[in-house]
Amino acid sequence: MPVVISMQFFANKNILKMNDNQLKKSIASWEEQVKLHESKIKSPEIYSEEWTNMTEQHKKGLINHWKHEIKTLTNDIQDATEELRKRGK
């Protein structure tokens, strides 16, 4: 029987503690990080001097890591945006 884990388990719990300005600044920062990770996936050799010397497994691992970070950041952006909406901002 597969184990099902709610994505809320991994939610950024600090979002509810942030004031409106902190949420807005965090959203902007997270959006920039998403852009950076997307750029890393598109052109990894620019961001890693060792890229050409890495094994394919290592390259895949880094790309998967960046994709996971994008997913996590995107979830945080959505959660923070929803929290601002709930606050009427």
PDB file of N, CA, C and O in Angstrom:
ATOM      1  N   MET A   1       0.845  -1.180   0.000  1.00  0.00           N
ATOM      2  CA  MET A   1       0.000   0.000   0.000  1.00  0.00           C
ATOM      3  C   MET A   1       0.891   1.244   0.000  1.00  0.00           C
ATOM      4  O   MET A   1       1.735   1.383   0.885  1.00  0.00           O
ATOM      5  N   PRO A   2       0.724   2.161  -0.977  1.00  0.00           N
ATOM      6  CA  PRO A   2       1.577   3.345  -1.053  1.00  0.00           C
ATOM      7  C   PRO A   2       1.293   4.329   0.082  1.00  0.00           C
ATOM      8  O   PRO A   2       0.162   4.459   0.551  1.00  0.00           O
ATOM      9  N   VAL A   3       2.327   5.001   0.497  1.00  0.00           N
ATOM     10  CA  VAL A   3       2.204   6.020   1.537  1.00  0.00           C
ATOM     11  C   VAL A   3       1.885   7.345   0.857  1.00  0.00           C
ATOM     12  O   VAL A   3       2.570   7.745  -0.085  1.00  0.00           O
ATOM     13  N   VAL A   4       0.852   8.022   1.332  1.00  0.00           N
ATOM     14  CA  VAL A   4       0.459   9.310   0.783  1.00  0.00           C
ATOM     15  C   VAL A   4       0.807  10.381   1.812  1.00  0.00           C
ATOM     16  O   VAL A   4       0.391  10.314   2.968  1.00  0.00           O
ATOM     17  N   ILE A   5       1.576  11.362   1.367  1.00  0.00           N
ATOM     18  CA  ILE A   5       1.978  12.450   2.247  1.00  0.00           C
ATOM     19  C   ILE A   5       1.417  13.747   1.686  1.00  0.00           C
ATOM     20  O   ILE A   5       1.639  14.071   0.519  1.00  0.00           O
ATOM     21  N   SER A   6       0.710  14.469   2.494  1.00  0.00           N
ATOM     22  CA  SER A   6       0.146  15.750   2.075  1.00  0.00           C
ATOM     23  C   SER A   6       1.264  16.758   1.844  1.00  0.00           C
ATOM     24  O   SER A   6       2.224  16.821   2.612  1.00  0.00           O
ATOM     25  N   MET A   7       1.130  17.556   0.767  1.00  0.00           N
ATOM     26  CA  MET A   7       2.121  18.600   0.494  1.00  0.00           C
ATOM     27  C   MET A   7       2.110  19.654   1.597  1.00  0.00           C
ATOM     28  O   MET A   7       3.107  20.354   1.778  1.00  0.00           O
ATOM     29  N   GLN A   8       1.019  19.783   2.334  1.00  0.00           N
ATOM     30  CA  GLN A   8       0.964  20.723   3.440  1.00  0.00           C
ATOM     31  C   GLN A   8       2.001  20.384   4.506  1.00  0.00           C
ATOM     32  O   GLN A   8       2.431  21.259   5.257  1.00  0.00           O
ATOM     33  N   PHE A   9       2.402  19.122   4.573  1.00  0.00           N
ATOM     34  CA  PHE A   9       3.427  18.692   5.523  1.00  0.00           C
ATOM     35  C   PHE A   9       4.726  19.451   5.280  1.00  0.00           C
ATOM     36  O   PHE A   9       5.470  19.743   6.216  1.00  0.00           O
ATOM     37  N   PHE A  10       4.994  19.771   3.999  1.00  0.00           N
ATOM     38  CA  PHE A  10       6.231  20.444   3.630  1.00  0.00           C
ATOM     39  C   PHE A  10       6.070  21.957   3.500  1.00  0.00           C
ATOM     40  O   PHE A  10       7.022  22.646   3.134  1.00  0.00           O
ATOM     41  N   ALA A  11       4.895  22.477   3.790  1.00  0.00           N
ATOM     42  CA  ALA A  11       4.621  23.901   3.611  1.00  0.00           C
ATOM     43  C   ALA A  11       5.541  24.745   4.494  1.00  0.00           C
ATOM     44  O   ALA A  11       5.963  24.327   5.572  1.00  0.00           O
ATOM     45  N   ASN A  12       5.831  25.935   4.002  1.00  0.00           N
ATOM     46  CA  ASN A  12       6.647  26.883   4.744  1.00  0.00           C
ATOM     47  C   ASN A  12       5.798  27.420   5.898  1.00  0.00           C
ATOM     48  O   ASN A  12       4.894  28.229   5.692  1.00  0.00           O
ATOM     49  N   LYS A  13       6.096  26.967   7.090  1.00  0.00           N
ATOM     50  CA  LYS A  13       5.285  27.310   8.257  1.00  0.00           C
ATOM     51  C   LYS A  13       5.484  28.752   8.723  1.00  0.00           C
ATOM     52  O   LYS A  13       4.703  29.251   9.533  1.00  0.00           O
ATOM     53  N   ASN A  14       6.510  29.420   8.224  1.00  0.00           N
ATOM     54  CA  ASN A  14       6.767  30.797   8.613  1.00  0.00           C
ATOM     55  C   ASN A  14       5.830  31.782   7.921  1.00  0.00           C
ATOM     56  O   ASN A  14       5.702  32.923   8.366  1.00  0.00           O
ATOM     57  N   ILE A  15       5.183  31.366   6.853  1.00  0.00           N
ATOM     58  CA  ILE A  15       4.338  32.266   6.088  1.00  0.00           C
ATOM     59  C   ILE A  15       3.263  32.906   6.969  1.00  0.00           C
ATOM     60  O   ILE A  15       3.006  34.105   6.860  1.00  0.00           O
ATOM     61  N   LEU A  16       2.651  32.134   7.817  1.00  0.00           N
ATOM     62  CA  LEU A  16       1.585  32.670   8.670  1.00  0.00           C
ATOM     63  C   LEU A  16       2.106  33.668   9.697  1.00  0.00           C
ATOM     64  O   LEU A  16       1.344  34.499  10.192  1.00  0.00           O
ATOM     65  N   LYS A  17       3.380  33.597  10.019  1.00  0.00           N
ATOM     66  CA  LYS A  17       3.972  34.491  11.012  1.00  0.00           C
ATOM     67  C   LYS A  17       4.475  35.792  10.394  1.00  0.00           C
ATOM     68  O   LYS A  17       4.776  36.739  11.121  1.00  0.00           O
ATOM     69  N   MET A  18       4.572  35.857   9.070  1.00  0.00           N
ATOM     70  CA  MET A  18       5.114  37.036   8.391  1.00  0.00           C
ATOM     71  C   MET A  18       4.074  38.146   8.298  1.00  0.00           C
ATOM     72  O   MET A  18       2.878  37.893   8.154  1.00  0.00           O
ATOM     73  N   ASN A  19       4.567  39.396   8.385  1.00  0.00           N
ATOM     74  CA  ASN A  19       3.658  40.508   8.140  1.00  0.00           C
ATOM     75  C   ASN A  19       3.538  40.706   6.626  1.00  0.00           C
ATOM     76  O   ASN A  19       4.235  40.051   5.852  1.00  0.00           O
ATOM     77  N   ASP A  20       2.662  41.600   6.218  1.00  0.00           N
ATOM     78  CA  ASP A  20       2.383  41.783   4.791  1.00  0.00           C
ATOM     79  C   ASP A  20       3.634  42.142   3.989  1.00  0.00           C
ATOM     80  O   ASP A  20       3.869  41.587   2.915  1.00  0.00           O
ATOM     81  N   ASN A  21       4.436  43.074   4.515  1.00  0.00           N
ATOM     82  CA  ASN A  21       5.649  43.479   3.794  1.00  0.00           C
ATOM     83  C   ASN A  21       6.642  42.334   3.672  1.00  0.00           C
ATOM     84  O   ASN A  21       7.273  42.164   2.629  1.00  0.00           O
ATOM     85  N   GLN A  22       6.783  41.554   4.725  1.00  0.00           N
ATOM     86  CA  GLN A  22       7.681  40.394   4.670  1.00  0.00           C
ATOM     87  C   GLN A  22       7.213  39.395   3.614  1.00  0.00           C
ATOM     88  O   GLN A  22       8.024  38.830   2.881  1.00  0.00           O
ATOM     89  N   LEU A  23       5.905  39.185   3.544  1.00  0.00           N
ATOM     90  CA  LEU A  23       5.370  38.267   2.536  1.00  0.00           C
ATOM     91  C   LEU A  23       5.665  38.771   1.131  1.00  0.00           C
ATOM     92  O   LEU A  23       6.089  38.003   0.267  1.00  0.00           O
ATOM     93  N   LYS A  24       5.443  40.054   0.903  1.00  0.00           N
ATOM     94  CA  LYS A  24       5.675  40.631  -0.424  1.00  0.00           C
ATOM     95  C   LYS A  24       7.155  40.539  -0.812  1.00  0.00           C
ATOM     96  O   LYS A  24       7.480  40.198  -1.949  1.00  0.00           O
ATOM     97  N   LYS A  25       8.038  40.840   0.123  1.00  0.00           N
ATOM     98  CA  LYS A  25       9.479  40.744  -0.145  1.00  0.00           C
ATOM     99  C   LYS A  25       9.897  39.300  -0.388  1.00  0.00           C
ATOM    100  O   LYS A  25      10.721  39.022  -1.258  1.00  0.00           O
ATOM    101  N   SER A  26       9.331  38.394   0.377  1.00  0.00           N
ATOM    102  CA  SER A  26       9.649  36.978   0.207  1.00  0.00           C
ATOM    103  C   SER A  26       9.182  36.474  -1.145  1.00  0.00           C
ATOM    104  O   SER A  26       9.908  35.741  -1.818  1.00  0.00           O
ATOM    105  N   ILE A  27       7.984  36.856  -1.549  1.00  0.00           N
ATOM    106  CA  ILE A  27       7.472  36.447  -2.855  1.00  0.00           C
ATOM    107  C   ILE A  27       8.413  36.918  -3.959  1.00  0.00           C
ATOM    108  O   ILE A  27       8.755  36.149  -4.858  1.00  0.00           O
ATOM    109  N   ALA A  28       8.830  38.178  -3.891  1.00  0.00           N
ATOM    110  CA  ALA A  28       9.742  38.717  -4.904  1.00  0.00           C
ATOM    111  C   ALA A  28      11.067  37.950  -4.911  1.00  0.00           C
ATOM    112  O   ALA A  28      11.602  37.634  -5.973  1.00  0.00           O
ATOM    113  N   SER A  29      11.584  37.659  -3.731  1.00  0.00           N
ATOM    114  CA  SER A  29      12.844  36.920  -3.626  1.00  0.00           C
ATOM    115  C   SER A  29      12.704  35.506  -4.185  1.00  0.00           C
ATOM    116  O   SER A  29      13.570  35.031  -4.919  1.00  0.00           O
ATOM    117  N   TRP A  30      11.610  34.843  -3.832  1.00  0.00           N
ATOM    118  CA  TRP A  30      11.386  33.477  -4.309  1.00  0.00           C
ATOM    119  C   TRP A  30      11.223  33.450  -5.824  1.00  0.00           C
ATOM    120  O   TRP A  30      11.686  32.520  -6.485  1.00  0.00           O
ATOM    121  N   GLU A  31      10.561  34.474  -6.378  1.00  0.00           N
ATOM    122  CA  GLU A  31      10.403  34.544  -7.832  1.00  0.00           C
ATOM    123  C   GLU A  31      11.762  34.683  -8.520  1.00  0.00           C
ATOM    124  O   GLU A  31      12.000  34.079  -9.566  1.00  0.00           O
ATOM    125  N   GLU A  32      12.650  35.483  -7.928  1.00  0.00           N
ATOM    126  CA  GLU A  32      14.003  35.622  -8.471  1.00  0.00           C
ATOM    127  C   GLU A  32      14.768  34.302  -8.400  1.00  0.00           C
ATOM    128  O   GLU A  32      15.494  33.951  -9.330  1.00  0.00           O
ATOM    129  N   GLN A  33      14.605  33.577  -7.298  1.00  0.00           N
ATOM    130  CA  GLN A  33      15.274  32.285  -7.157  1.00  0.00           C
ATOM    131  C   GLN A  33      14.758  31.285  -8.183  1.00  0.00           C
ATOM    132  O   GLN A  33      15.530  30.489  -8.717  1.00  0.00           O
ATOM    133  N   VAL A  34      13.457  31.321  -8.462  1.00  0.00           N
ATOM    134  CA  VAL A  34      12.894  30.439  -9.488  1.00  0.00           C
ATOM    135  C   VAL A  34      13.537  30.752 -10.834  1.00  0.00           C
ATOM    136  O   VAL A  34      13.939  29.843 -11.561  1.00  0.00           O
ATOM    137  N   LYS A  35      13.635  32.042 -11.166  1.00  0.00           N
ATOM    138  CA  LYS A  35      14.261  32.447 -12.439  1.00  0.00           C
ATOM    139  C   LYS A  35      15.708  31.964 -12.506  1.00  0.00           C
ATOM    140  O   LYS A  35      16.161  31.486 -13.546  1.00  0.00           O
ATOM    141  N   LEU A  36      16.426  32.090 -11.400  1.00  0.00           N
ATOM    142  CA  LEU A  36      17.822  31.653 -11.367  1.00  0.00           C
ATOM    143  C   LEU A  36      17.924  30.148 -11.601  1.00  0.00           C
ATOM    144  O   LEU A  36      18.758  29.698 -12.387  1.00  0.00           O
ATOM    145  N   HIS A  37      17.087  29.376 -10.927  1.00  0.00           N
ATOM    146  CA  HIS A  37      17.122  27.921 -11.098  1.00  0.00           C
ATOM    147  C   HIS A  37      16.715  27.512 -12.511  1.00  0.00           C
ATOM    148  O   HIS A  37      17.273  26.567 -13.067  1.00  0.00           O
ATOM    149  N   GLU A  38      15.756  28.211 -13.090  1.00  0.00           N
ATOM    150  CA  GLU A  38      15.373  27.930 -14.480  1.00  0.00           C
ATOM    151  C   GLU A  38      16.541  28.202 -15.420  1.00  0.00           C
ATOM    152  O   GLU A  38      16.770  27.460 -16.375  1.00  0.00           O
ATOM    153  N   SER A  39      17.275  29.275 -15.139  1.00  0.00           N
ATOM    154  CA  SER A  39      18.450  29.603 -15.935  1.00  0.00           C
ATOM    155  C   SER A  39      19.537  28.544 -15.761  1.00  0.00           C
ATOM    156  O   SER A  39      20.210  28.179 -16.724  1.00  0.00           O
ATOM    157  N   LYS A  40      19.706  28.056 -14.548  1.00  0.00           N
ATOM    158  CA  LYS A  40      20.688  27.001 -14.289  1.00  0.00           C
ATOM    159  C   LYS A  40      20.353  25.734 -15.063  1.00  0.00           C
ATOM    160  O   LYS A  40      21.247  25.065 -15.582  1.00  0.00           O
ATOM    161  N   ILE A  41      19.073  25.404 -15.140  1.00  0.00           N
ATOM    162  CA  ILE A  41      18.654  24.214 -15.874  1.00  0.00           C
ATOM    163  C   ILE A  41      18.900  24.403 -17.373  1.00  0.00           C
ATOM    164  O   ILE A  41      19.316  23.474 -18.066  1.00  0.00           O
ATOM    165  N   LYS A  42      18.643  25.602 -17.856  1.00  0.00           N
ATOM    166  CA  LYS A  42      18.803  25.899 -19.281  1.00  0.00           C
ATOM    167  C   LYS A  42      20.275  25.919 -19.698  1.00  0.00           C
ATOM    168  O   LYS A  42      20.631  25.417 -20.765  1.00  0.00           O
ATOM    169  N   SER A  43      21.124  26.501 -18.853  1.00  0.00           N
ATOM    170  CA  SER A  43      22.552  26.647 -19.181  1.00  0.00           C
ATOM    171  C   SER A  43      23.421  26.321 -17.970  1.00  0.00           C
ATOM    172  O   SER A  43      24.058  27.213 -17.411  1.00  0.00           O
ATOM    173  N   PRO A  44      23.453  25.068 -17.564  1.00  0.00           N
ATOM    174  CA  PRO A  44      24.175  24.711 -16.333  1.00  0.00           C
ATOM    175  C   PRO A  44      25.678  24.981 -16.398  1.00  0.00           C
ATOM    176  O   PRO A  44      26.308  25.238 -15.372  1.00  0.00           O
ATOM    177  N   GLU A  45      26.240  24.924 -17.577  1.00  0.00           N
ATOM    178  CA  GLU A  45      27.689  25.130 -17.703  1.00  0.00           C
ATOM    179  C   GLU A  45      28.106  26.538 -17.295  1.00  0.00           C
ATOM    180  O   GLU A  45      29.260  26.756 -16.928  1.00  0.00           O
ATOM    181  N   ILE A  46      27.185  27.494 -17.354  1.00  0.00           N
ATOM    182  CA  ILE A  46      27.476  28.866 -16.944  1.00  0.00           C
ATOM    183  C   ILE A  46      27.624  28.952 -15.422  1.00  0.00           C
ATOM    184  O   ILE A  46      28.389  29.773 -14.915  1.00  0.00           O
ATOM    185  N   TYR A  47      26.902  28.119 -14.710  1.00  0.00           N
ATOM    186  CA  TYR A  47      26.849  28.193 -13.253  1.00  0.00           C
ATOM    187  C   TYR A  47      27.771  27.205 -12.544  1.00  0.00           C
ATOM    188  O   TYR A  47      27.984  27.306 -11.336  1.00  0.00           O
ATOM    189  N   SER A  48      28.309  26.265 -13.287  1.00  0.00           N
ATOM    190  CA  SER A  48      29.199  25.281 -12.686  1.00  0.00           C
ATOM    191  C   SER A  48      30.418  25.078 -13.577  1.00  0.00           C
ATOM    192  O   SER A  48      30.316  24.540 -14.680  1.00  0.00           O
ATOM    193  N   GLU A  49      31.568  25.518 -13.082  1.00  0.00           N
ATOM    194  CA  GLU A  49      32.811  25.370 -13.842  1.00  0.00           C
ATOM    195  C   GLU A  49      33.143  23.910 -14.107  1.00  0.00           C
ATOM    196  O   GLU A  49      33.818  23.592 -15.087  1.00  0.00           O
ATOM    197  N   GLU A  50      32.677  23.028 -13.246  1.00  0.00           N
ATOM    198  CA  GLU A  50      32.981  21.604 -13.350  1.00  0.00           C
ATOM    199  C   GLU A  50      31.956  20.830 -14.176  1.00  0.00           C
ATOM    200  O   GLU A  50      32.061  19.610 -14.300  1.00  0.00           O
ATOM    201  N   TRP A  51      30.967  21.522 -14.742  1.00  0.00           N
ATOM    202  CA  TRP A  51      29.877  20.850 -15.430  1.00  0.00           C
ATOM    203  C   TRP A  51      30.370  19.845 -16.467  1.00  0.00           C
ATOM    204  O   TRP A  51      29.879  18.717 -16.514  1.00  0.00           O
ATOM    205  N   THR A  52      31.327  20.235 -17.292  1.00  0.00           N
ATOM    206  CA  THR A  52      31.791  19.343 -18.369  1.00  0.00           C
ATOM    207  C   THR A  52      32.528  18.120 -17.821  1.00  0.00           C
ATOM    208  O   THR A  52      32.624  17.102 -18.507  1.00  0.00           O
ATOM    209  N   ASN A  53      33.044  18.208 -16.606  1.00  0.00           N
ATOM    210  CA  ASN A  53      33.767  17.087 -16.007  1.00  0.00           C
ATOM    211  C   ASN A  53      32.878  16.180 -15.146  1.00  0.00           C
ATOM    212  O   ASN A  53      33.326  15.132 -14.682  1.00  0.00           O
ATOM    213  N   MET A  54      31.639  16.577 -14.938  1.00  0.00           N
ATOM    214  CA  MET A  54      30.740  15.806 -14.078  1.00  0.00           C
ATOM    215  C   MET A  54      30.212  14.574 -14.812  1.00  0.00           C
ATOM    216  O   MET A  54      30.085  14.556 -16.036  1.00  0.00           O
ATOM    217  N   THR A  55      29.913  13.556 -14.024  1.00  0.00           N
ATOM    218  CA  THR A  55      29.274  12.370 -14.602  1.00  0.00           C
ATOM    219  C   THR A  55      27.825  12.720 -14.953  1.00  0.00           C
ATOM    220  O   THR A  55      27.264  13.679 -14.424  1.00  0.00           O
ATOM    221  N   GLU A  56      27.241  11.947 -15.835  1.00  0.00           N
ATOM    222  CA  GLU A  56      25.842  12.168 -16.207  1.00  0.00           C
ATOM    223  C   GLU A  56      24.936  12.040 -14.990  1.00  0.00           C
ATOM    224  O   GLU A  56      23.953  12.770 -14.866  1.00  0.00           O
ATOM    225  N   GLN A  57      25.258  11.125 -14.101  1.00  0.00           N
ATOM    226  CA  GLN A  57      24.463  10.943 -12.888  1.00  0.00           C
ATOM    227  C   GLN A  57      24.511  12.198 -12.022  1.00  0.00           C
ATOM    228  O   GLN A  57      23.490  12.619 -11.477  1.00  0.00           O
ATOM    229  N   HIS A  58      25.684  12.789 -11.896  1.00  0.00           N
ATOM    230  CA  HIS A  58      25.829  14.011 -11.099  1.00  0.00           C
ATOM    231  C   HIS A  58      25.053  15.159 -11.750  1.00  0.00           C
ATOM    232  O   HIS A  58      24.373  15.922 -11.064  1.00  0.00           O
ATOM    233  N   LYS A  59      25.159  15.275 -13.082  1.00  0.00           N
ATOM    234  CA  LYS A  59      24.426  16.315 -13.807  1.00  0.00           C
ATOM    235  C   LYS A  59      22.916  16.165 -13.596  1.00  0.00           C
ATOM    236  O   LYS A  59      22.216  17.140 -13.324  1.00  0.00           O
ATOM    237  N   LYS A  60      22.431  14.933 -13.726  1.00  0.00           N
ATOM    238  CA  LYS A  60      20.997  14.677 -13.519  1.00  0.00           C
ATOM    239  C   LYS A  60      20.587  15.038 -12.099  1.00  0.00           C
ATOM    240  O   LYS A  60      19.516  15.601 -11.876  1.00  0.00           O
ATOM    241  N   GLY A  61      21.447  14.710 -11.144  1.00  0.00           N
ATOM    242  CA  GLY A  61      21.161  15.018  -9.750  1.00  0.00           C
ATOM    243  C   GLY A  61      21.024  16.513  -9.512  1.00  0.00           C
ATOM    244  O   GLY A  61      20.112  16.957  -8.815  1.00  0.00           O
ATOM    245  N   LEU A  62      21.933  17.286 -10.093  1.00  0.00           N
ATOM    246  CA  LEU A  62      21.857  18.741  -9.939  1.00  0.00           C
ATOM    247  C   LEU A  62      20.591  19.299 -10.587  1.00  0.00           C
ATOM    248  O   LEU A  62      19.903  20.132  -9.997  1.00  0.00           O
ATOM    249  N   ILE A  63      20.292  18.843 -11.783  1.00  0.00           N
ATOM    250  CA  ILE A  63      19.094  19.311 -12.476  1.00  0.00           C
ATOM    251  C   ILE A  63      17.844  18.944 -11.682  1.00  0.00           C
ATOM    252  O   ILE A  63      16.933  19.760 -11.542  1.00  0.00           O
ATOM    253  N   ASN A  64      17.800  17.722 -11.166  1.00  0.00           N
ATOM    254  CA  ASN A  64      16.654  17.315 -10.341  1.00  0.00           C
ATOM    255  C   ASN A  64      16.548  18.165  -9.078  1.00  0.00           C
ATOM    256  O   ASN A  64      15.447  18.509  -8.647  1.00  0.00           O
ATOM    257  N   HIS A  65      17.692  18.503  -8.488  1.00  0.00           N
ATOM    258  CA  HIS A  65      17.704  19.362  -7.306  1.00  0.00           C
ATOM    259  C   HIS A  65      17.119  20.733  -7.640  1.00  0.00           C
ATOM    260  O   HIS A  65      16.281  21.252  -6.903  1.00  0.00           O
ATOM    261  N   TRP A  66      17.565  21.317  -8.755  1.00  0.00           N
ATOM    262  CA  TRP A  66      17.065  22.634  -9.155  1.00  0.00           C
ATOM    263  C   TRP A  66      15.566  22.576  -9.447  1.00  0.00           C
ATOM    264  O   TRP A  66      14.832  23.502  -9.100  1.00  0.00           O
ATOM    265  N   LYS A  67      15.107  21.499 -10.081  1.00  0.00           N
ATOM    266  CA  LYS A  67      13.672  21.342 -10.360  1.00  0.00           C
ATOM    267  C   LYS A  67      12.876  21.231  -9.059  1.00  0.00           C
ATOM    268  O   LYS A  67      11.791  21.800  -8.936  1.00  0.00           O
ATOM    269  N   HIS A  68      13.419  20.502  -8.100  1.00  0.00           N
ATOM    270  CA  HIS A  68      12.755  20.363  -6.799  1.00  0.00           C
ATOM    271  C   HIS A  68      12.686  21.721  -6.104  1.00  0.00           C
ATOM    272  O   HIS A  68      11.662  22.066  -5.514  1.00  0.00           O
ATOM    273  N   GLU A  69      13.758  22.482  -6.171  1.00  0.00           N
ATOM    274  CA  GLU A  69      13.775  23.815  -5.566  1.00  0.00           C
ATOM    275  C   GLU A  69      12.714  24.704  -6.210  1.00  0.00           C
ATOM    276  O   GLU A  69      12.019  25.444  -5.515  1.00  0.00           O
ATOM    277  N   ILE A  70      12.589  24.633  -7.531  1.00  0.00           N
ATOM    278  CA  ILE A  70      11.571  25.421  -8.232  1.00  0.00           C
ATOM    279  C   ILE A  70      10.183  25.049  -7.721  1.00  0.00           C
ATOM    280  O   ILE A  70       9.351  25.920  -7.466  1.00  0.00           O
ATOM    281  N   LYS A  71       9.946  23.765  -7.576  1.00  0.00           N
ATOM    282  CA  LYS A  71       8.640  23.300  -7.086  1.00  0.00           C
ATOM    283  C   LYS A  71       8.370  23.817  -5.674  1.00  0.00           C
ATOM    284  O   LYS A  71       7.271  24.290  -5.385  1.00  0.00           O
ATOM    285  N   THR A  72       9.355  23.730  -4.809  1.00  0.00           N
ATOM    286  CA  THR A  72       9.216  24.191  -3.431  1.00  0.00           C
ATOM    287  C   THR A  72       8.978  25.701  -3.382  1.00  0.00           C
ATOM    288  O   THR A  72       8.094  26.175  -2.669  1.00  0.00           O
ATOM    289  N   LEU A  73       9.769  26.445  -4.143  1.00  0.00           N
ATOM    290  CA  LEU A  73       9.625  27.900  -4.167  1.00  0.00           C
ATOM    291  C   LEU A  73       8.268  28.309  -4.735  1.00  0.00           C
ATOM    292  O   LEU A  73       7.631  29.236  -4.234  1.00  0.00           O
ATOM    293  N   THR A  74       7.836  27.619  -5.775  1.00  0.00           N
ATOM    294  CA  THR A  74       6.538  27.911  -6.387  1.00  0.00           C
ATOM    295  C   THR A  74       5.413  27.670  -5.388  1.00  0.00           C
ATOM    296  O   THR A  74       4.470  28.457  -5.308  1.00  0.00           O
ATOM    297  N   ASN A  75       5.511  26.595  -4.635  1.00  0.00           N
ATOM    298  CA  ASN A  75       4.507  26.324  -3.590  1.00  0.00           C
ATOM    299  C   ASN A  75       4.503  27.432  -2.538  1.00  0.00           C
ATOM    300  O   ASN A  75       3.441  27.872  -2.099  1.00  0.00           O
ATOM    301  N   ASP A  76       5.690  27.881  -2.137  1.00  0.00           N
ATOM    302  CA  ASP A  76       5.783  28.958  -1.149  1.00  0.00           C
ATOM    303  C   ASP A  76       5.170  30.248  -1.699  1.00  0.00           C
ATOM    304  O   ASP A  76       4.471  30.962  -0.981  1.00  0.00           O
ATOM    305  N   ILE A  77       5.436  30.542  -2.970  1.00  0.00           N
ATOM    306  CA  ILE A  77       4.864  31.733  -3.611  1.00  0.00           C
ATOM    307  C   ILE A  77       3.347  31.654  -3.603  1.00  0.00           C
ATOM    308  O   ILE A  77       2.668  32.623  -3.266  1.00  0.00           O
ATOM    309  N   GLN A  78       2.825  30.506  -3.973  1.00  0.00           N
ATOM    310  CA  GLN A  78       1.367  30.324  -3.994  1.00  0.00           C
ATOM    311  C   GLN A  78       0.776  30.461  -2.597  1.00  0.00           C
ATOM    312  O   GLN A  78      -0.253  31.113  -2.420  1.00  0.00           O
ATOM    313  N   ASP A  79       1.418  29.853  -1.607  1.00  0.00           N
ATOM    314  CA  ASP A  79       0.919  29.923  -0.236  1.00  0.00           C
ATOM    315  C   ASP A  79       0.956  31.358   0.295  1.00  0.00           C
ATOM    316  O   ASP A  79       0.010  31.805   0.944  1.00  0.00           O
ATOM    317  N   ALA A  80       2.042  32.077   0.020  1.00  0.00           N
ATOM    318  CA  ALA A  80       2.170  33.456   0.491  1.00  0.00           C
ATOM    319  C   ALA A  80       1.164  34.367  -0.214  1.00  0.00           C
ATOM    320  O   ALA A  80       0.581  35.256   0.407  1.00  0.00           O
ATOM    321  N   THR A  81       0.968  34.142  -1.505  1.00  0.00           N
ATOM    322  CA  THR A  81      -0.006  34.929  -2.264  1.00  0.00           C
ATOM    323  C   THR A  81      -1.412  34.682  -1.728  1.00  0.00           C
ATOM    324  O   THR A  81      -2.206  35.612  -1.590  1.00  0.00           O
ATOM    325  N   GLU A  82      -1.710  33.430  -1.429  1.00  0.00           N
ATOM    326  CA  GLU A  82      -3.010  33.086  -0.861  1.00  0.00           C
ATOM    327  C   GLU A  82      -3.189  33.722   0.514  1.00  0.00           C
ATOM    328  O   GLU A  82      -4.281  34.185   0.843  1.00  0.00           O
ATOM    329  N   GLU A  83      -2.144  33.747   1.309  1.00  0.00           N
ATOM    330  CA  GLU A  83      -2.221  34.364   2.642  1.00  0.00           C
ATOM    331  C   GLU A  83      -2.485  35.857   2.514  1.00  0.00           C
ATOM    332  O   GLU A  83      -3.289  36.408   3.267  1.00  0.00           O
ATOM    333  N   LEU A  84      -1.822  36.516   1.574  1.00  0.00           N
ATOM    334  CA  LEU A  84      -2.089  37.934   1.346  1.00  0.00           C
ATOM    335  C   LEU A  84      -3.524  38.164   0.900  1.00  0.00           C
ATOM    336  O   LEU A  84      -4.170  39.122   1.324  1.00  0.00           O
ATOM    337  N   ARG A  85      -4.021  37.273   0.036  1.00  0.00           N
ATOM    338  CA  ARG A  85      -5.408  37.378  -0.430  1.00  0.00           C
ATOM    339  C   ARG A  85      -6.382  37.251   0.738  1.00  0.00           C
ATOM    340  O   ARG A  85      -7.358  37.996   0.834  1.00  0.00           O
ATOM    341  N   LYS A  86      -6.098  36.290   1.630  1.00  0.00           N
ATOM    342  CA  LYS A  86      -6.957  36.098   2.809  1.00  0.00           C
ATOM    343  C   LYS A  86      -6.970  37.348   3.702  1.00  0.00           C
ATOM    344  O   LYS A  86      -7.974  37.668   4.340  1.00  0.00           O
ATOM    345  N   ARG A  87      -5.834  38.036   3.726  1.00  0.00           N
ATOM    346  CA  ARG A  87      -5.729  39.256   4.532  1.00  0.00           C
ATOM    347  C   ARG A  87      -6.320  40.462   3.819  1.00  0.00           C
ATOM    348  O   ARG A  87      -6.386  41.551   4.389  1.00  0.00           O
ATOM    349  N   GLY A  88      -6.744  40.277   2.594  1.00  0.00           N
ATOM    350  CA  GLY A  88      -7.327  41.385   1.834  1.00  0.00           C
ATOM    351  C   GLY A  88      -6.294  42.295   1.202  1.00  0.00           C
ATOM    352  O   GLY A  88      -6.583  43.461   0.931  1.00  0.00           O
ATOM    353  N   LYS A  89      -5.104  41.789   0.962  1.00  0.00           N
ATOM    354  CA  LYS A  89      -4.004  42.597   0.391  1.00  0.00           C
ATOM    355  C   LYS A  89      -3.797  42.301  -1.067  1.00  0.00           C
ATOM    356  O   LYS A  89      -2.919  42.889  -1.698  1.00  0.00           O
TER     357      LYS A  89
END
